[in-house]
Amino acid sequence: ATAPPPPALVLWRADWPRIMTRYPGCGLPAVLWDAGAAVQTAYLLAEERGLAGCACAGLPRGAELRELGWEPEAHAFAAAFALGLRSPSG
């Protein structure tokens, strides 16, 4: 059986025009460092509150980005984190 969708999903996006203006030579590493720090912080906060958290590794495509209101030419998916209640068994 498949699990139901998580109660919450946190998405982080990269705003390329802003990032590349600030970090012209290293925009992608800056985004990845920040995304990693954000996901690690989400894990710590979830644990502190007794919630279950899981980093997600899906990459939305152009149509999915547009559905979120993001412009694919200017924005990119940086990270995702599913958040929910822990199962009663552990």
N, C-alpha and C positions, 0 to 999 in steps of 0.2 A: 504494500500500500504506500501511496505517496503522502508526504506530510502536507498539511495545509500551509498556505503562505504565512510568513512571519507577520506578527502584528505591526511591526515597524521596519522600515528599510531606510537607512540614511545613505544618501548619495552625495559624493563630492565631485565637483567639476572643475576643470581647468579653463580659465578665461585667457585664451592664447594672446589676444592683442595686449592685454594688461601685463601678462607674464613676460612676453617677449620684449616689451618696452623696458621693463624693470631688469630683466636678466637676459639680454640678447644672446649671449654665448652659451647659456646653460639653462634654458627654460624647462626642458624635459626633466633633467635631474632635480631641479628645484621642486617641480610638481610631485615627482615620485617621493622625495624626502618628506615633503609636507603631508602627502597622502599616507605614507607609512606612519608618521607621527600621529595623525588623526585617527587612524585605525587602531593603533596601539592604545591611545587614550580612550577610545570607545570600549575596547576590551576591559581596561582597568575600571572605567566607570560602570560598565555592566556588572562586573564582578562585585564591585563595592555595593551595588544595589540589589544583589542576589538575582540578577537577570542572566539569561543566556544570550551570548552574542556570537556572531560568526562573520568573518570577512568573506565577501563574495567576489568571485573572479570572472564575472561575465562582462562582456564588452558590448554595450548597446550600439546598434547601427544608426545610420542617419535618420531613418523614419522614427525609431524609438527615441532618439534625442529630440527630434521635433515635437514628439508627443509630450515630452517633459517641458517643452518651451525653450529648449536650448537650440541655438543655431549651430549645426555641425561644422560650419566653416570657422566659427569663432570659439566654440566650446568643445571640450572633450571630457569623457568620463575619466575620473581619476581614481575613485575607490567607491566601494559599497560595503555596508555593514548591516546585516540583519539582526534584529533585536527582539527578544520575546521572553516569555516566562520559561523557567526551567521545568522539565518534565517531572512529574511526581516521583519517578523511579531514579532520578539522579540528575 
